[in-house]
């Protein structure tokens, strides 16, 4: 997990540098993919509408934050308060990194003569992609800590998480509000944030949780 955090963080920084210095091969690839998907979005209004619903409601960052909030409340009720606070801290830190990078890079979003959707603020990195990657990774981790060995639906949740993370990134580019590299950076930063949270919790937060955890039903 530690190596995963380092690799994803390093790749995110590399992508950041390439965007800042206007690396032409990257910008050309971004433009090519974005233009191709935009033509499809204009020609397929039904798929475009579905993408808007998925992007703006199902996989929206506020939906992801609501899921984190539910997990935090449940953990707090179970008296696993260090773990609950770790989720809150990881989510807040990721949001701060996202907003700070957007302000620092100030990358323009794609501009179209015939837009199918709109978004505000700077493009890099994609907040939707970052929040989805972070949230899904953290929630799967929390579920694995408690129920992976006994819950048969684990594989369904894992597939749902992967589809959600990949799907929200695709919809943001398809709707013409992000460049592909914005989305990839969001995925990398989200995964890096989740990996750092997991590594640091294993080192600093596990023992307090064991003391605070709610005892099994019928236990003493």
ZANU-58852 format. One record per residue (C-alpha): residue number from 1; residue in one letter; chain; x, y, z. Coordinates in steps of 0.25 Angstrom, whole numbers, padded with zeros to 4 digits, always signed. Layout:
# ZANU-58852
{NUM, A, A, {X, Y, Z}}
...
END
This chain:
# ZANU-58852
{1, X, A, {+0000, +0000, +0000}}
{2, X, A, {+0011, +0009, +0003}}
{3, X, A, {+0018, +0007, -0010}}
{4, X, A, {+0004, +0009, -0017}}
{5, X, A, {+0003, +0023, -0010}}
{6, X, A, {+0017, +0027, -0015}}
{7, X, A, {+0015, +0022, -0029}}
{8, X, A, {+0001, +0029, -0031}}
{9, X, A, {+0006, +0042, -0024}}
{10, X, A, {+0018, +0042, -0033}}
{11, X, A, {+0010, +0040, -0046}}
{12, X, A, {+0000, +0051, -0041}}
{13, X, A, {+0012, +0061, -0039}}
{14, X, A, {+0018, +0057, -0053}}
{15, X, A, {+0004, +0059, -0060}}
{16, X, A, {+0003, +0073, -0052}}
{17, X, A, {+0017, +0077, -0058}}
{18, X, A, {+0013, +0073, -0072}}
{19, X, A, {+0000, +0081, -0071}}
{20, X, A, {+0007, +0093, -0065}}
{21, X, A, {+0018, +0093, -0076}}
{22, X, A, {+0008, +0091, -0087}}
{23, X, A, {+0014, +0078, -0092}}
{24, X, A, {+0009, +0078, -0106}}
{25, X, A, {+0007, +0062, -0108}}
{26, X, A, {-0001, +0062, -0095}}
{27, X, A, {-0010, +0074, -0100}}
{28, X, A, {-0011, +0068, -0114}}
{29, X, A, {-0016, +0055, -0108}}
{30, X, A, {-0026, +0062, -0099}}
{31, X, A, {-0031, +0070, -0110}}
{32, X, A, {-0033, +0058, -0119}}
{33, X, A, {-0040, +0049, -0109}}
{34, X, A, {-0049, +0061, -0104}}
{35, X, A, {-0053, +0065, -0118}}
{36, X, A, {-0056, +0051, -0122}}
{37, X, A, {-0065, +0049, -0109}}
{38, X, A, {-0072, +0062, -0111}}
{39, X, A, {-0076, +0059, -0125}}
{40, X, A, {-0082, +0046, -0120}}
{41, X, A, {-0089, +0054, -0108}}
{42, X, A, {-0095, +0064, -0118}}
{43, X, A, {-0100, +0052, -0127}}
{44, X, A, {-0106, +0044, -0116}}
{45, X, A, {-0115, +0052, -0107}}
{46, X, A, {-0120, +0040, -0100}}
{47, X, A, {-0107, +0036, -0095}}
{48, X, A, {-0103, +0050, -0092}}
{49, X, A, {-0115, +0051, -0083}}
{50, X, A, {-0112, +0038, -0076}}
{51, X, A, {-0097, +0043, -0074}}
{52, X, A, {-0102, +0056, -0068}}
{53, X, A, {-0111, +0048, -0058}}
{54, X, A, {-0100, +0039, -0054}}
{55, X, A, {-0090, +0050, -0053}}
{56, X, A, {-0098, +0061, -0046}}
{57, X, A, {-0106, +0052, -0037}}
{58, X, A, {-0101, +0037, -0035}}
{59, X, A, {-0086, +0040, -0036}}
{60, X, A, {-0086, +0054, -0031}}
{61, X, A, {-0076, +0058, -0021}}
{62, X, A, {-0087, +0062, -0011}}
{63, X, A, {-0093, +0048, -0013}}
{64, X, A, {-0079, +0042, -0009}}
{65, X, A, {-0078, +0052, +0003}}
{66, X, A, {-0092, +0047, +0007}}
{67, X, A, {-0087, +0033, +0007}}
{68, X, A, {-0075, +0036, +0015}}
{69, X, A, {-0083, +0043, +0025}}
{70, X, A, {-0092, +0031, +0027}}
{71, X, A, {-0080, +0023, +0029}}
{72, X, A, {-0074, +0033, +0039}}
{73, X, A, {-0087, +0032, +0047}}
{74, X, A, {-0088, +0017, +0047}}
{75, X, A, {-0073, +0016, +0052}}
{76, X, A, {-0076, +0027, +0062}}
{77, X, A, {-0088, +0019, +0067}}
{78, X, A, {-0079, +0006, +0068}}
{79, X, A, {-0069, +0014, +0076}}
{80, X, A, {-0058, +0013, +0065}}
{81, X, A, {-0056, +0028, +0066}}
{82, X, A, {-0042, +0028, +0062}}
{83, X, A, {-0046, +0022, +0049}}
{84, X, A, {-0057, +0031, +0047}}
{85, X, A, {-0048, +0043, +0049}}
{86, X, A, {-0038, +0037, +0039}}
{87, X, A, {-0049, +0037, +0029}}
{88, X, A, {-0053, +0051, +0031}}
{89, X, A, {-0038, +0056, +0031}}
{90, X, A, {-0035, +0048, +0018}}
{91, X, A, {-0047, +0054, +0011}}
{92, X, A, {-0044, +0069, +0016}}
{93, X, A, {-0030, +0067, +0012}}
{94, X, A, {-0033, +0062, -0002}}
{95, X, A, {-0043, +0074, -0004}}
{96, X, A, {-0032, +0084, +0001}}
{97, X, A, {-0022, +0078, -0009}}
{98, X, A, {-0032, +0078, -0020}}
{99, X, A, {-0036, +0092, -0018}}
{100, X, A, {-0022, +0097, -0016}}
{101, X, A, {-0017, +0090, -0029}}
{102, X, A, {-0029, +0096, -0037}}
{103, X, A, {-0025, +0110, -0032}}
{104, X, A, {-0011, +0108, -0035}}
{105, X, A, {-0011, +0102, -0049}}
{106, X, A, {-0024, +0110, -0053}}
{107, X, A, {-0026, +0101, -0065}}
{108, X, A, {-0037, +0105, -0075}}
{109, X, A, {-0048, +0095, -0077}}
{110, X, A, {-0051, +0090, -0091}}
{111, X, A, {-0059, +0101, -0099}}
{112, X, A, {-0069, +0097, -0110}}
{113, X, A, {-0078, +0104, -0120}}
{114, X, A, {-0089, +0094, -0117}}
{115, X, A, {-0087, +0090, -0102}}
{116, X, A, {-0096, +0079, -0096}}
{117, X, A, {-0092, +0082, -0082}}
{118, X, A, {-0085, +0093, -0073}}
{119, X, A, {-0076, +0093, -0061}}
{120, X, A, {-0070, +0104, -0053}}
{121, X, A, {-0056, +0107, -0047}}
{122, X, A, {-0043, +0102, -0052}}
{123, X, A, {-0041, +0088, -0059}}
{124, X, A, {-0029, +0081, -0053}}
{125, X, A, {-0031, +0072, -0046}}
{126, X, A, {-0045, +0066, -0048}}
{127, X, A, {-0052, +0068, -0034}}
{128, X, A, {-0062, +0057, -0038}}
{129, X, A, {-0051, +0047, -0042}}
{130, X, A, {-0043, +0050, -0029}}
{131, X, A, {-0055, +0049, -0020}}
{132, X, A, {-0060, +0036, -0026}}
{133, X, A, {-0047, +0029, -0025}}
{134, X, A, {-0044, +0034, -0011}}
{135, X, A, {-0058, +0031, -0006}}
{136, X, A, {-0059, +0017, -0012}}
{137, X, A, {-0045, +0013, -0008}}
{138, X, A, {-0048, +0017, +0007}}
{139, X, A, {-0062, +0011, +0007}}
{140, X, A, {-0057, -0002, +0002}}
{141, X, A, {-0045, -0002, +0012}}
{142, X, A, {-0055, +0000, +0024}}
{143, X, A, {-0064, -0011, +0019}}
{144, X, A, {-0052, -0020, +0018}}
{145, X, A, {-0048, -0017, +0032}}
{146, X, A, {-0061, -0022, +0037}}
{147, X, A, {-0069, -0031, +0027}}
{148, X, A, {-0061, -0036, +0016}}
{149, X, A, {-0059, -0050, +0021}}
{150, X, A, {-0074, -0052, +0024}}
{151, X, A, {-0081, -0044, +0014}}
{152, X, A, {-0084, -0051, +0000}}
{153, X, A, {-0087, -0038, -0006}}
{154, X, A, {-0073, -0032, -0005}}
{155, X, A, {-0069, -0035, -0020}}
{156, X, A, {-0082, -0028, -0024}}
{157, X, A, {-0078, -0016, -0016}}
{158, X, A, {-0064, -0016, -0022}}
{159, X, A, {-0069, -0016, -0036}}
{160, X, A, {-0079, -0005, -0033}}
{161, X, A, {-0068, +0003, -0028}}
{162, X, A, {-0059, +0001, -0040}}
{163, X, A, {-0070, +0004, -0049}}
{164, X, A, {-0073, +0017, -0042}}
{165, X, A, {-0059, +0022, -0042}}
{166, X, A, {-0057, +0019, -0056}}
{167, X, A, {-0071, +0023, -0060}}
{168, X, A, {-0070, +0037, -0054}}
{169, X, A, {-0057, +0040, -0061}}
{170, X, A, {-0063, +0036, -0074}}
{171, X, A, {-0075, +0044, -0073}}
{172, X, A, {-0067, +0057, -0069}}
{173, X, A, {-0060, +0056, -0082}}
{174, X, A, {-0072, +0051, -0090}}
{175, X, A, {-0080, +0063, -0085}}
{176, X, A, {-0068, +0072, -0090}}
{177, X, A, {-0065, +0079, -0076}}
{178, X, A, {-0052, +0072, -0074}}
{179, X, A, {-0039, +0068, -0082}}
{180, X, A, {-0035, +0053, -0080}}
{181, X, A, {-0023, +0057, -0073}}
{182, X, A, {-0031, +0065, -0062}}
{183, X, A, {-0039, +0052, -0060}}
{184, X, A, {-0026, +0043, -0059}}
{185, X, A, {-0020, +0053, -0049}}
{186, X, A, {-0032, +0052, -0041}}
{187, X, A, {-0032, +0037, -0041}}
{188, X, A, {-0017, +0037, -0037}}
{189, X, A, {-0019, +0047, -0026}}
{190, X, A, {-0031, +0040, -0020}}
{191, X, A, {-0024, +0027, -0019}}
{192, X, A, {-0012, +0033, -0014}}
{193, X, A, {-0020, +0040, -0003}}
{194, X, A, {-0027, +0027, +0001}}
{195, X, A, {-0014, +0020, +0001}}
{196, X, A, {-0008, +0030, +0010}}
{197, X, A, {-0020, +0030, +0020}}
{198, X, A, {-0019, +0014, +0020}}
{199, X, A, {-0004, +0014, +0023}}
{200, X, A, {-0005, +0025, +0034}}
{201, X, A, {-0017, +0018, +0040}}
{202, X, A, {-0010, +0005, +0041}}
{203, X, A, {+0002, +0012, +0048}}
{204, X, A, {-0004, +0022, +0057}}
{205, X, A, {-0019, +0019, +0058}}
{206, X, A, {-0021, +0005, +0060}}
{207, X, A, {-0018, +0003, +0074}}
{208, X, A, {-0027, +0014, +0079}}
{209, X, A, {-0039, +0008, +0071}}
{210, X, A, {-0037, -0005, +0078}}
{211, X, A, {-0039, +0001, +0091}}
{212, X, A, {-0051, +0009, +0087}}
{213, X, A, {-0058, -0002, +0078}}
{214, X, A, {-0071, -0006, +0083}}
{215, X, A, {-0070, -0020, +0089}}
{216, X, A, {-0077, -0032, +0082}}
{217, X, A, {-0092, -0035, +0085}}
{218, X, A, {-0092, -0043, +0098}}
{219, X, A, {-0077, -0040, +0101}}
{220, X, A, {-0072, -0035, +0114}}
END
